[in-house]
Amino acid sequence: MTKKKPGILPTVLLGLATFAVLFEFLAFQLNSGNDPALGKTALAANDPKAAKVARPVVNRRVVKTKVVHLPPRSSSSGAPVPVSSPASGGSASTAPVVTSAPAAAPAPAPAPAPVTSTS
């Protein structure tokens, strides 16, 4: 008494029924937002309730920076340094102001580099 193998038709129908059940289960999971490839972002993008989340306020400001170059000051005395201004449109009353400041002492010579020998 040997058992007879099932025919090809019941095997194909059982395979198609299993595929249909698994396909329907996965389609239900994707429809409910449980997509492992996309995560929760795809569901949140299509959810109207999630759109009501307060967004941060961005204040944009224009910052203008002006660089003002001041003449160097004399370190030895508080006397003003010579300043010359360009002559304006033919006015003789605006002459450049020149004051004499004492000359600064020269900087000391740098120390010589140490001598090293190689072996």
C-alpha positions as CSV (number, residue, x, y, z in Angstrom):
1,M,0.0,0.0,0.0
2,T,2.0,2.9,-1.2
3,K,0.8,6.4,-1.1
4,K,0.0,8.1,-4.3
5,K,1.7,11.5,-5.0
6,P,-0.6,14.5,-5.3
7,G,-1.3,15.6,-8.8
8,I,0.1,18.8,-10.3
9,L,-3.2,20.7,-10.1
10,P,-3.6,20.6,-6.3
11,T,0.1,21.6,-5.9
12,V,-0.2,24.6,-8.2
13,L,-3.5,25.7,-6.6
14,L,-2.0,25.4,-3.1
15,G,1.1,27.5,-4.2
16,L,-1.1,30.2,-5.7
17,A,-3.3,30.3,-2.6
18,T,-0.3,30.7,-0.4
19,F,1.1,33.5,-2.6
20,A,-2.2,35.3,-2.6
21,V,-2.6,35.2,1.2
22,L,1.0,36.4,1.8
23,F,0.6,39.1,-0.9
24,E,-2.6,40.4,0.7
25,F,-1.0,40.4,4.1
26,L,2.0,42.5,2.9
27,A,-0.3,44.8,1.0
28,F,-2.3,45.4,4.2
29,Q,0.9,46.1,6.1
30,L,2.1,48.7,3.5
31,N,-1.3,50.3,3.4
32,S,-1.3,50.8,7.2
33,G,2.1,52.6,7.0
34,N,4.4,49.8,8.2
35,D,6.8,49.9,5.2
36,P,10.3,48.8,6.3
37,A,11.9,50.5,3.4
38,L,10.3,53.9,3.9
39,G,9.8,53.9,7.6
40,K,7.3,56.3,9.2
41,T,8.1,59.3,7.0
42,A,5.9,58.3,4.1
43,L,2.9,57.9,6.4
44,A,3.6,61.3,8.1
45,A,3.9,63.0,4.7
46,N,0.4,61.9,3.7
47,D,-1.2,62.4,7.1
48,P,-3.2,65.6,7.4
49,K,-3.0,65.6,11.2
50,A,0.8,65.5,11.1
51,A,0.8,68.7,8.9
52,K,-0.5,70.7,11.8
53,V,2.8,70.4,13.7
54,A,4.2,73.8,14.5
55,R,7.2,74.6,12.4
56,P,10.1,76.6,13.8
57,V,10.1,80.3,12.9
58,V,13.1,81.4,10.9
59,N,14.2,85.0,11.2
60,R,16.4,86.1,8.4
61,R,18.5,89.2,9.0
62,V,20.9,91.0,6.8
63,V,24.2,91.8,8.6
64,K,26.4,94.5,6.9
65,T,29.9,94.7,8.2
66,K,32.1,97.7,7.8
67,V,35.8,97.5,8.3
68,V,37.4,100.7,9.4
69,H,41.2,101.0,9.2
70,L,42.6,103.3,11.9
71,P,46.1,104.7,11.6
72,P,48.6,103.0,14.0
73,R,49.1,104.7,17.4
74,S,52.4,105.6,18.8
75,S,53.2,103.3,21.7
76,S,55.6,105.6,23.5
77,S,53.4,108.7,23.9
78,G,49.8,109.7,23.6
79,A,50.5,112.2,20.8
80,P,48.5,111.8,17.7
81,V,50.0,110.2,14.6
82,P,50.3,112.1,11.4
83,V,47.1,112.0,9.4
84,S,46.6,113.2,5.9
85,S,43.3,113.6,4.4
86,P,42.6,114.0,0.6
87,A,41.9,117.5,-0.5
88,S,38.3,118.0,-1.2
89,G,37.0,119.9,-4.3
90,G,39.3,122.9,-4.2
91,S,38.7,124.0,-0.6
92,A,41.9,125.7,0.7
93,S,40.7,125.6,4.4
94,T,41.1,121.9,4.7
95,A,44.8,121.3,4.9
96,P,46.2,118.0,6.1
97,V,47.0,117.9,9.8
98,V,50.5,116.7,10.5
99,T,51.9,116.3,14.0
100,S,55.3,114.9,14.8
101,A,55.5,111.8,17.0
102,P,58.8,110.5,18.5
103,A,60.3,107.6,16.6
104,A,59.8,104.2,18.2
105,A,62.9,102.3,19.4
106,P,64.1,99.6,17.0
107,A,63.1,96.0,17.9
108,P,65.9,93.9,19.4
109,A,67.6,91.4,17.2
110,P,66.3,87.9,17.2
111,A,68.2,85.3,19.2
112,P,70.5,83.1,17.1
113,A,69.2,79.6,16.4
114,P,70.7,76.8,18.6
115,V,73.4,74.7,17.0
116,T,72.7,71.0,16.8
117,S,75.0,68.3,15.6
118,T,74.1,65.0,14.0
119,S,75.8,61.8,14.7
